């Protein structure tokens, strides 16, 4: 079976108790109108942290530091027949100003509770809950299947 896989990441940038989140444009093919962390696809032979720094700068205009992996997994978007192998990376703000015209959507700083209560937050983020934003060194691993858009069909956190 040929697999249609994209290798991606989302980077949760922390500053003053808030995280920079991206409310994706409603015209996007993948997860239209969904609130998620900035990020994107890894380029050929690109390291995870190099990708995070590049994607964050391209989408937000910010420089980041203290990068760490918080989750890894697979998500399958059934309607697009697209599989994503991804990492959720957390980082601290280093310097720069947020772009006013992000090419991917609207950028907004939110607390974890504001993220969880947002009606369009990526389903995976909501289901991981406080474990995702905890200060423990725990790295989560999970799988998700979406029927279309942000409509989650199944979600499983793996035991270590």
C-alpha positions in Angstrom: 0.0 0.0 0.0 1.3 3.4 -1.0 1.1 5.9 1.9 0.4 9.6 1.4 2.5 10.9 4.4 3.5 14.5 5.3 6.0 15.1 8.1 5.0 18.1 10.1 5.1 19.9 13.4 3.3 22.5 15.4 5.2 24.8 17.8 3.6 26.2 20.9 5.5 29.4 21.7 5.3 30.5 25.3 5.5 34.1 26.4 4.2 35.7 29.6 1.9 32.8 30.5 0.3 32.6 27.0 0.9 30.7 23.8 0.9 32.0 20.3 -1.8 30.2 18.4 -2.9 30.3 14.7 -6.5 30.5 13.7 -6.2 29.1 10.2 -8.0 30.7 7.3 -11.3 29.1 6.5 -10.2 28.6 2.9 -7.4 26.3 3.8 -7.5 22.7 2.4 -6.3 21.2 5.6 -8.0 22.0 8.9 -9.8 25.2 7.6 -10.8 27.6 10.4 -9.2 25.5 13.1 -7.1 26.9 16.0 -3.7 25.3 16.3 -0.1 26.2 17.0 2.0 27.6 14.1 4.0 25.1 12.2 4.2 23.2 8.9 6.0 20.6 6.8 9.6 19.5 7.3 11.8 20.0 4.3 14.0 17.1 2.9 16.6 16.1 5.5 15.7 19.0 7.8 16.1 18.5 11.5 13.0 18.9 13.8 14.3 21.9 15.7 15.6 23.6 12.5 12.2 23.1 11.0 10.5 24.6 14.0 12.7 27.7 14.0 12.2 28.1 10.2 8.4 27.6 10.2 7.9 29.8 13.3 9.9 32.6 11.8 8.2 32.3 8.4 4.7 32.3 9.9 5.1 34.5 12.9 8.2 36.7 12.5 9.5 35.4 15.9 12.7 33.8 17.0 12.4 31.0 19.6 14.6 29.2 22.2 14.5 26.3 24.6 12.8 23.9 22.2 11.5 20.6 23.5 9.3 17.8 22.2 6.0 17.3 24.0 4.1 14.9 21.8 4.5 12.8 18.7 2.1 10.9 16.7 0.1 10.1 13.6 -3.1 11.7 12.3 -5.0 10.4 9.3 -7.4 12.7 7.5 -9.8 10.3 5.8 -11.5 12.8 3.5 -8.1 13.9 2.0 -6.5 10.4 2.2 -3.6 12.2 3.9 -1.5 10.9 6.8 0.5 13.2 9.0 3.5 12.1 11.1 4.0 15.0 13.5 5.6 16.5 16.6 4.2 19.0 19.0 7.2 21.2 20.0 7.2 23.7 22.8 9.5 26.7 22.8 10.0 30.0 24.6 9.8 33.4 22.9 13.2 34.8 22.2 12.8 38.0 20.2 10.9 39.6 17.3 7.4 41.0 16.7 4.4 39.0 15.5 3.6 39.5 11.8 0.5 41.5 11.2 -0.4 39.6 8.1 0.4 35.9 8.7 0.1 34.0 5.4 -1.7 31.1 7.2 -4.4 32.9 9.2 -4.7 35.1 12.3 -2.2 34.8 15.2 -3.3 35.3 18.8 -1.8 34.9 22.2 -3.9 32.7 24.5 -3.7 31.0 27.9 -4.1 27.3 28.0 -7.7 27.7 29.5 -8.6 30.0 26.6 -7.2 27.5 24.1 -9.2 24.6 25.6 -12.4 26.7 25.7 -12.1 27.8 22.0 -14.8 26.2 19.9 -12.5 25.6 16.9 -9.4 24.3 18.7 -7.8 21.3 17.1 -9.5 18.2 18.6 -6.1 16.6 19.5 -5.1 19.6 21.6 -8.4 19.6 23.5 -8.2 15.8 24.2 -4.6 16.0 25.4 -5.6 18.8 27.8 -3.4 19.8 30.6 -1.0 17.0 29.9 0.1 18.8 26.8 0.9 22.1 28.7 2.3 20.5 31.9 5.9 21.2 32.9 6.8 17.5 33.2 9.3 15.9 30.8 6.6 13.4 29.7 6.5 12.9 25.9 3.0 11.9 24.7 2.5 9.5 21.7 -0.9 9.1 20.1 -2.9 8.4 16.9 -5.9 10.2 15.6 -8.3 9.7 12.6 -10.4 12.5 11.3 -13.4 12.0 9.0 -13.2 15.5 7.6 -11.9 18.8 8.9 -11.7 18.8 12.7 -14.3 16.0 13.0 -12.4 13.4 15.1 -13.4 9.7 14.5 -10.8 8.0 16.8 -8.1 9.1 19.2 -5.7 6.8 21.2 -2.9 7.8 23.6 -0.2 5.1 23.7 1.1 3.9 27.0 4.9 4.1 27.3 
